[in-house]
Amino acid sequence: MEGYCVKCKSKRDMQSEKKVTMKNGRPATQGICSVCGTKMFKIGK
């Protein structure tokens, strides 16, 4: 899955993707940037 990395300031592929549910019940995906290793977060399926 692709998400926006704040540190690289561009869209990157996520590694170690994990489906999570936010406090308000919306689905989200949490992962790690494949280039710099920063945590990434994408709201939605």
N, C-alpha and C positions, 0 to 999 in steps of 0.2 A: 504494500500500500504506500501511496505517496502522501507526504505531508509537508508543511512549511517548517523549516528549521530557523529559529530566531537567531542563532549564532552565525550560521552560514548566510542568512538572509536570502534563501532561495528554496525551491521545492526539492526535496530529497526523498529517497526511499527509506522506509522504516525497517529496522531490524528488531527482532524479539517483540513482535506485535502481540498485544494483549487486549482483549475486549473488556471494557469496564463500563459501569453504570454510574453516572454522576448523581449527586444528591437529589436533583430534581427529577430523576428517573430517565433522563435522556441517555441513549447509548453513545459511547465514545471509544476511541482506540488510543492506546498509549504504547510508545515504542522508543527506540533509540536511533539517532541519526547515523547513517551508514558511513559518513565521512568524518565528523568530528566527535561523535559519541555523546552528544547532548540529548537529554530527554525531550521527546516530542509528544504532542497531544493533538488529536484530531477529533472534533465533535461530529457525530453522525455515524452512520453505518459504513 
